[in-house]
């Protein structure tokens, strides 16, 4: 069973993350299959627009931490190296995923991302590469690993929000609802869950009536403005910093804690702010 599904529906290419049993969590295969689906859509002259969605209860809950954080051995554990750490080995691994996610950004066909449930951590990296995001009002988006063990490698937060609002998200690791994301300008629109499919479908159908070459020109013009602001350099730094977060003393303490108590418990301590990752002990309330 493919982990990312591609379907042609008239002038619309539909790409669906397909690991619903783990809320479409990212493993080594998902970025590759995602980029492959984008390539298929772009190779079809009959496709005018792409709709990117997730199967099951969420768009994407981020990286599969059961594989990458909790495991104490095996291929998945390679994201946390034994010391001394080789930052360029880490950079090569993570930049591979960043570039594959960015296939959405580089797509010659506009991409609408439909977000329900969650688009968090690495899942927000994927969503924010899209041209337009429509969320359900009760969905959540955020990058919780900024609290420890992560830096968003696509670095799209600042380009969508500006510096102050991006800092608000990156300094807290908070998850916000679709409603708040719309108010901040992070997403185009938030609608009630029961209206999400119809809202995205109407927008996709409207875009699909425009010739492919016209859509491509408009996207290239707008994207180059962002790229001229230094997007590639920002992503390079963010991807290196992502590796540093995982190999800092605090990052290694988080990894060891996940191995000891399980990733769900470690993530809960991280996101609730109840664990001191520098001292590697509970935070004493004042």
C-alpha positions in Angstrom: 0.0 0.0 0.0 1.5 3.4 -1.0 2.1 5.8 1.9 1.1 8.7 -0.4 -1.7 8.3 -3.0 -2.0 10.1 -6.3 -5.3 10.3 -8.2 -6.3 12.3 -11.3 -9.8 13.8 -11.1 -10.5 15.8 -14.2 -8.2 18.9 -14.1 -7.4 18.3 -10.4 -4.6 16.1 -9.1 -5.3 14.7 -5.7 -2.4 13.8 -3.4 -3.3 12.1 -0.1 -0.9 11.2 2.7 -1.9 7.7 3.5 -0.7 6.5 6.9 -4.0 7.0 8.8 -3.1 4.5 11.5 -0.3 6.9 12.7 -2.0 10.2 11.7 0.1 10.3 8.5 3.3 10.5 10.5 6.5 11.0 8.4 8.9 8.2 8.0 11.7 7.8 5.4 9.3 6.9 2.6 6.7 9.6 2.9 8.9 12.5 1.6 10.0 10.4 -1.4 6.5 9.3 -2.3 5.1 12.8 -1.8 7.6 14.3 -4.2 6.9 11.5 -6.7 3.2 12.3 -6.7 3.9 16.0 -7.2 6.1 15.0 -10.2 3.3 12.9 -11.7 0.9 15.8 -11.4 3.3 18.2 -13.0 4.0 15.8 -15.9 0.3 15.7 -16.9 -0.6 18.6 -19.1 -4.3 18.0 -18.2 -3.7 18.8 -14.5 -4.3 22.5 -13.5 -4.2 22.3 -9.7 -3.3 19.9 -6.9 -5.2 19.3 -3.7 -3.0 17.9 -0.9 -4.8 16.2 2.0 -4.4 13.6 4.6 -6.3 10.3 5.1 -8.0 9.5 8.4 -8.2 11.8 11.4 -5.4 14.3 10.6 -3.4 15.9 7.8 -0.1 15.0 9.3 1.1 14.7 12.9 4.8 15.3 12.1 7.7 12.9 12.2 7.1 9.4 13.4 8.7 9.7 16.8 8.1 6.1 17.7 10.6 5.4 14.9 12.9 8.4 15.1 13.0 9.2 18.8 11.9 6.3 20.9 13.9 3.6 19.1 17.3 2.9 20.7 18.7 1.1 17.6 18.2 0.5 14.0 17.9 2.8 10.9 15.5 5.2 12.5 18.0 6.0 15.3 20.4 7.4 12.7 18.9 10.9 13.2 20.6 11.0 16.6 24.2 10.1 16.1 26.7 8.8 18.6 29.2 11.5 19.6 31.2 13.0 18.1 28.4 14.2 15.9 28.9 14.8 12.2 26.8 17.8 11.3 27.1 17.4 7.6 25.9 13.8 7.7 22.9 15.1 9.6 22.4 18.0 7.2 22.5 15.7 4.2 19.7 13.5 5.7 17.5 16.4 6.7 18.1 18.5 3.6 17.0 15.6 1.6 13.6 15.8 3.3 13.5 19.5 3.1 14.1 19.4 -0.7 11.4 16.7 -1.1 8.9 18.8 0.8 9.8 21.8 -1.3 8.7 19.9 -4.4 5.3 21.3 -3.4 6.7 24.9 -3.4 8.4 24.3 -6.8 5.4 22.6 -8.4 4.4 24.2 -11.6 0.8 23.5 -10.6 -0.7 25.5 -7.7 -1.1 23.4 -4.6 -4.0 23.8 -2.1 -3.4 22.1 1.2 -6.5 20.9 3.1 -5.9 20.6 6.8 -8.1 18.8 9.2 -7.1 17.4 12.6 -3.5 18.3 12.9 -0.7 19.8 10.8 2.0 19.9 13.4 5.8 19.6 13.6 7.1 18.2 10.3 3.5 18.1 9.1 3.4 21.9 9.3 6.6 21.9 7.2 4.7 20.1 4.5 1.6 22.2 4.7 3.4 25.5 4.7 5.1 24.6 1.4 1.7 24.8 -0.3 0.5 27.8 -2.2 -2.8 28.1 -0.3 -3.9 26.5 3.0 -7.5 26.0 4.0 -8.1 24.6 7.5 -11.0 23.5 9.5 -11.7 25.9 12.4 -10.9 23.2 15.0 -7.8 21.8 13.4 -4.4 22.5 15.0 -1.1 23.8 13.5 2.2 24.4 15.2 5.8 23.3 15.6 6.1 22.0 19.1 9.7 20.6 18.7 11.0 24.1 19.0 10.7 23.5 22.7 13.4 20.9 22.3 14.6 18.6 19.5 13.7 20.5 16.4 13.8 23.5 14.1 11.4 23.8 11.1 13.7 23.1 8.2 11.5 24.6 5.5 11.5 27.8 7.5 8.2 29.0 6.0 6.8 30.5 9.2 8.6 33.8 8.9 7.7 34.2 5.2 4.0 33.6 5.9 3.7 35.5 9.2 6.5 38.1 9.4 9.1 38.2 12.2 7.0 39.0 15.2 4.2 36.5 14.7 6.8 33.9 13.6 8.7 34.5 16.8 5.5 34.1 18.8 5.1 30.6 17.3 8.8 29.6 17.5 9.4 30.9 21.0 6.4 28.9 22.4 5.9 25.8 20.3 2.2 26.4 20.7 -0.5 24.8 18.6 -3.1 27.2 17.3 -6.5 26.5 15.8 -7.5 27.0 12.2 -9.5 30.0 13.4 -6.5 31.7 15.0 -4.3 30.7 12.0 -6.6 32.6 9.7 -6.5 35.7 12.0 -2.7 35.6 12.0 -2.6 35.3 8.2 -0.9 31.9 8.3 -3.7 30.3 6.3 -6.1 31.7 3.7 -9.3 30.6 5.4 -10.7 28.5 8.2 -14.1 27.0 7.9 -16.2 24.6 10.0 -15.2 21.0 9.6 -18.4 20.1 7.8 -17.6 22.8 5.2 -13.9 22.0 4.6 -14.3 19.7 1.7 -16.8 21.9 -0.2 -14.6 25.0 0.4 -11.5 23.4 -0.9 -13.4 21.8 -3.9 -14.9 25.2 -4.9 -11.5 26.9 -4.8 -9.8 24.0 -6.7 -12.5 24.1 -9.4 -12.2 27.8 -9.8 -8.4 27.6 -10.2 -8.8 24.7 -12.6 -10.6 26.9 -15.2 -7.4 29.0 -15.7 -4.9 27.8 -18.3 -1.8 26.0 -17.0 0.7 28.4 -18.4 -1.1 31.4 -16.8 -1.1 29.7 -13.4 2.6 28.7 -13.8 3.6 32.3 -14.6 1.8 33.8 -11.6 3.2 31.2 -9.2 6.8 31.8 -10.5 6.5 35.5 -10.1 5.2 35.3 -6.6 7.6 32.6 -5.5 10.7 34.4 -6.8 9.9 37.3 -4.6 10.1 35.0 -1.6 13.2 33.3 -2.9 14.9 36.7 -3.5 14.5 37.3 0.3 17.0 34.5 0.9 14.7 31.5 1.3 17.4 29.0 0.3 19.9 30.4 2.8 17.4 30.5 5.6 16.5 26.8 4.9 20.2 25.9 4.9 20.7 27.5 8.4 17.5 26.0 9.7 18.4 22.5 8.6 21.8 22.7 10.2 20.2 24.1 13.4 17.7 21.3 13.3 20.5 18.8 13.7 22.1 20.9 16.5 18.8 20.9 18.4 18.9 17.1 18.4 22.5 16.8 19.5 22.6 19.6 22.0 22.7 18.5 25.7 19.0 19.2 25.9 18.3 17.3 22.7 20.2 14.3 23.8 18.4 14.4 27.2 15.1 14.4 25.4 16.1 11.4 23.3 17.2 9.5 26.4 14.0 10.4 28.2 12.0 9.1 25.2 13.9 5.8 25.3 13.2 5.6 29.0 9.6 6.5 29.3 8.3 6.3 25.7 8.0 9.2 23.2 4.4 10.0 24.2 5.3 10.7 27.8 8.5 12.6 26.8 6.6 14.7 24.3 3.9 15.5 26.9 6.6 16.7 29.3 8.2 18.8 26.6 4.9 20.4 25.4 3.5 21.0 28.9 6.8 22.5 30.1 7.1 20.2 33.1 10.6 18.9 32.4 13.9 20.8 32.7 15.9 19.4 29.7 19.1 21.2 30.8 19.1 19.6 34.2 17.2 16.6 33.0 14.7 16.6 35.9 11.2 17.8 36.6 10.7 21.5 36.8 10.0 22.5 40.4 7.0 24.8 40.7 7.7 28.1 42.3 
